[in-house]
Amino acid sequence: MPEFIKPFLRYWSLTLAVFVIYFFAFLAAIVDIVVDLQEQVRKKRAAAPPVTGPVLDPNPLKGKTIAQTFQSPGQRLDAKRQWVHDHVAGVLGELGISARVLVLEDSKGYPFIQVSDGQRLATYRVNKEAVAQGRAGDTGKIDEIRDYLRRHLAADFLGKEEMRPPRTTELAREAAAKPAPAKPAAGS
C-alpha cells in the first residue's frame, strides 16, 4: 500500500465506516417507505368503488379475420386511395370476382391493395408514379395499372397462372427503363 494512504486510513477509516453504515441505513429506510406507500395505495384501490363507464375492450379485433376488419371507420379513403379502389373494384367486376378491397398506403407512398374473398387474402403494391399519371388523365397508365391488376387477380383468384406477369424487382425495372451505355469502338 502506498505510504501517503496509510495515515489517511489510520485517522479516517472509522469515519468512512460510519458513513458507509449510515448510507446503507438511509437506503433501507427509503426502501421501507416506498414499500409502505405501495401498500397504502393498494389498500385504497381495493377499497374504492369500481369505476363506472364504458368498458373498453383491450383487443377489439380478437376473433375477427383480416377480411372482417375491412369496414372499420379508420379506413376512410382519401382521393388517391379512392381512385385506386374504384379501378380495382372495376377489374374485379370485369373478372366476375366477388371480393372486398382495402387500399392502404405503405411507408413510401405506394398504394397497397388487399383483396379478400373470405377464403384468401392477396396483397398488391401499385407504382405510385403510374397512379399519379393515371389520376392526371394518362389513359396509357390507367390501362397499364388495370392490366397489371387484371393479370394478378386472375392468377390469384381464378387460378389462371399463365396470366401472371413475370416477377421483377424495382431495380430490374429501373435498369430496363434506362438505355444501355454506348460501347467504345474496339481497336481504336
C-alpha positions as CSV (number, residue, x, y, z in Angstrom):
1,M,0.0,0.0,0.0
2,P,1.4,3.5,-0.9
3,E,2.8,5.4,2.0
4,F,0.6,8.5,1.6
5,I,-2.6,6.5,2.0
6,K,-1.7,4.8,5.3
7,P,-2.0,8.0,7.5
8,F,-5.3,8.8,5.8
9,L,-6.7,5.3,6.5
10,R,-5.4,5.3,10.1
11,Y,-7.2,8.5,11.0
12,W,-10.3,8.4,8.8
13,S,-11.1,4.7,8.4
14,L,-13.6,4.7,11.3
15,T,-15.3,7.8,9.8
16,L,-15.6,6.2,6.4
17,A,-17.0,3.0,8.0
18,V,-19.6,5.1,9.8
19,F,-20.6,6.9,6.6
20,V,-21.0,3.6,4.8
21,I,-23.2,2.3,7.6
22,Y,-25.3,5.5,7.6
23,F,-25.6,5.3,3.8
24,F,-27.0,1.7,3.9
25,A,-29.3,2.6,6.8
26,F,-30.6,5.5,4.8
27,L,-31.1,3.3,1.7
28,A,-33.0,0.7,3.8
29,A,-35.3,3.4,5.2
30,I,-36.1,4.7,1.7
31,V,-37.0,1.1,0.6
32,D,-39.2,0.7,3.7
33,I,-41.0,4.0,2.9
34,V,-41.6,3.0,-0.7
35,V,-43.0,-0.4,0.2
36,D,-45.2,1.2,2.8
37,L,-46.6,3.8,0.3
38,Q,-47.2,1.0,-2.3
39,E,-49.2,-1.0,0.3
40,Q,-51.3,2.1,1.2
41,V,-52.1,2.7,-2.5
42,R,-53.0,-0.9,-3.0
43,K,-55.4,-0.8,0.0
44,K,-57.0,2.4,-1.2
45,R,-57.6,1.0,-4.7
46,A,-59.1,-2.2,-3.2
47,A,-61.5,-0.1,-1.0
48,A,-62.5,2.3,-3.8
49,P,-65.8,1.6,-5.7
50,P,-65.4,0.2,-9.2
51,V,-65.1,2.7,-12.0
52,T,-68.3,3.1,-13.8
53,G,-68.5,3.9,-17.5
54,P,-67.9,2.1,-20.7
55,V,-65.7,-1.0,-20.5
56,L,-63.0,-0.8,-23.2
57,D,-62.1,-4.0,-25.0
58,P,-58.3,-4.3,-24.9
59,N,-58.3,-6.3,-28.1
60,P,-61.3,-5.2,-30.3
61,L,-60.1,-7.3,-33.3
62,K,-60.0,-10.6,-31.3
63,G,-61.8,-13.3,-33.1
64,K,-62.0,-11.4,-36.4
65,T,-60.3,-12.3,-39.6
66,I,-58.4,-9.7,-41.6
67,A,-61.3,-9.7,-44.2
68,Q,-63.8,-8.9,-41.4
69,T,-61.8,-5.7,-40.4
70,F,-62.1,-4.0,-43.8
71,Q,-65.1,-2.0,-42.9
72,S,-63.6,-0.3,-39.9
73,P,-64.1,3.5,-39.5
74,G,-60.4,4.1,-39.7
75,Q,-60.3,3.0,-43.3
76,R,-61.9,6.1,-44.9
77,L,-60.3,6.6,-48.3
78,D,-58.6,9.8,-49.5
79,A,-58.9,10.8,-53.2
80,K,-55.9,8.9,-54.3
81,R,-56.8,5.7,-52.5
82,Q,-60.4,6.1,-53.6
83,W,-59.3,6.3,-57.3
84,V,-57.2,3.1,-56.9
85,H,-60.1,1.4,-55.1
86,D,-62.5,2.3,-57.9
87,H,-60.2,0.8,-60.5
88,V,-59.6,-2.4,-58.5
89,A,-63.4,-2.8,-58.0
90,G,-63.9,-2.3,-61.7
91,V,-61.3,-5.0,-62.6
92,L,-62.9,-7.4,-60.0
93,G,-66.3,-6.8,-61.6
94,E,-64.9,-7.5,-65.1
95,L,-63.4,-10.8,-63.9
96,G,-66.6,-11.7,-62.0
97,I,-64.7,-12.0,-58.7
98,S,-66.8,-11.2,-55.6
99,A,-64.2,-9.8,-53.1
100,R,-63.7,-7.0,-50.7
101,V,-61.0,-4.4,-51.3
102,L,-58.9,-2.4,-48.9
103,V,-56.5,0.2,-50.2
104,L,-53.8,1.5,-47.9
105,E,-50.6,3.4,-48.4
106,D,-47.2,2.0,-47.5
107,S,-44.4,4.0,-45.9
108,K,-43.0,5.1,-49.2
109,G,-46.4,6.4,-50.5
110,Y,-47.2,3.4,-52.8
111,P,-50.8,2.2,-52.9
112,F,-51.0,-1.1,-51.0
113,I,-54.1,-3.1,-52.1
114,Q,-55.5,-6.0,-50.1
115,V,-58.2,-8.1,-51.8
116,S,-60.1,-10.8,-49.9
117,D,-62.9,-13.2,-51.0
118,G,-63.3,-14.6,-47.5
119,Q,-61.1,-17.6,-48.2
120,R,-57.8,-15.9,-49.2
121,L,-56.2,-12.6,-48.9
122,A,-54.0,-11.2,-51.7
123,T,-51.8,-8.1,-51.4
124,Y,-50.6,-6.0,-54.3
125,R,-48.4,-2.8,-54.5
126,V,-49.0,-0.4,-57.4
127,N,-46.4,2.0,-58.7
128,K,-47.2,5.4,-57.2
129,E,-45.8,7.3,-60.3
130,A,-48.2,5.3,-62.5
131,V,-51.1,6.2,-60.2
132,A,-50.2,9.8,-60.2
133,Q,-50.0,9.9,-64.0
134,G,-53.3,7.9,-64.3
135,R,-55.1,10.3,-62.0
136,A,-53.7,13.2,-64.1
137,G,-55.5,11.6,-67.1
138,D,-52.9,9.4,-68.8
139,T,-55.0,6.7,-70.3
140,G,-51.9,4.6,-71.1
141,K,-51.0,4.4,-67.4
142,I,-54.6,3.7,-66.4
143,D,-54.6,0.7,-68.9
144,E,-51.2,-0.4,-67.6
145,I,-52.5,-0.4,-63.9
146,R,-55.7,-2.2,-64.8
147,D,-53.9,-4.8,-66.9
148,Y,-51.4,-5.4,-64.0
149,L,-54.3,-5.9,-61.6
150,R,-56.3,-8.0,-64.0
151,R,-53.4,-10.4,-64.6
152,H,-52.6,-10.8,-60.9
153,L,-56.2,-11.1,-59.8
154,A,-57.0,-13.7,-62.5
155,A,-53.9,-15.7,-61.4
156,D,-54.7,-15.5,-57.7
157,F,-58.5,-15.8,-57.6
158,L,-59.3,-17.6,-60.8
159,G,-56.3,-20.0,-61.0
160,K,-55.1,-18.7,-64.4
161,E,-51.4,-18.8,-63.6
162,E,-50.4,-18.3,-67.3
163,M,-51.8,-14.7,-67.0
164,R,-49.5,-13.8,-64.1
165,P,-46.8,-11.2,-65.2
166,P,-43.2,-12.2,-64.7
167,R,-41.8,-11.3,-61.3
168,T,-39.3,-8.5,-61.3
169,T,-37.7,-6.2,-58.7
170,E,-37.8,-2.4,-58.7
171,L,-34.1,-2.3,-59.5
172,A,-34.6,-4.6,-62.5
173,R,-37.5,-2.4,-63.8
174,E,-35.3,0.8,-63.4
175,A,-32.4,-0.9,-65.2
176,A,-34.6,-2.0,-68.1
177,A,-36.0,1.5,-68.4
178,K,-32.5,3.1,-68.7
179,P,-30.8,2.9,-72.1
180,A,-27.6,0.8,-72.2
181,P,-24.4,2.7,-72.2
182,A,-22.7,3.1,-75.6
183,K,-19.8,0.7,-76.0
184,P,-16.5,2.2,-77.2
185,A,-15.3,1.1,-80.7
186,A,-12.9,-1.8,-80.5
187,G,-9.4,-1.4,-81.9
188,S,-9.0,2.3,-81.8
